[in-house]
């Protein structure tokens, strides 16, 4: 298993996609800090200031999907299973773990950028200042959201196998279906992976779910989809 994981890690961290999503994640974090902490006026509440530290977990969801689905598009999934001499489910499990570890790295880079820029800018706002505990809580929530999103994306990529189709479907769901659903029931949106990730990252606050509850919701989705992906992978052809 260790050599499989090492091989999958090499693939995840050496692709141009990983670099692109890393740059995109940092760029969004910087933009979010500037919009929330500078262009939004005075921030009086702790939750408003925490939003300035928020990241964008859907980027890691898209990255995991594109990377994992690309294994089938470029026909590298079958050689990985043959060379590794392990079952297809084991290979996919190693791939998912690799995306989780790389997602942790990308998330850390993004959070360091957002915290380093946001904390000095937030110091001049009225109301209570963010404590180190507040900053650590936001950083931890974002890291959890990043890692779980990367795992969920990789599992979805293994199920869909078509990067373009997967990206289109996810974008439609996130930017069309979820907003429509929020007009009907905000509580229902919070129970989706997108809603739960938003709460975890602090992009959304004053919701029906706590941050811990949102973490459990996102974890439940992630574990369920990953389990289905591994089972399906064992039963179908890799070609």
Secondary structure, DSSP 8 states (H G I E B T S, - for coil): -HHHHHHHHHHHHHSHHHHHHHHHHHHHHHHHHIIIIITT----SHHHHHHTT---HHHHHHHHHHHHHHHHHTT-HHHHHHHHTS-HHHHHHHHHHHHHHHHHHHHHHHHHHHHHHHHHHHTTSSS----HHHHHHHHHHHHHHHHHHHHHHHHHHHHH--HHHHHHHHHHIIIIIHHHHHHH-HHHHHTSHHHHHHHHHTSS-S-SS-HHHHHHHHHHHHHHHHHHHHHHHHHS---
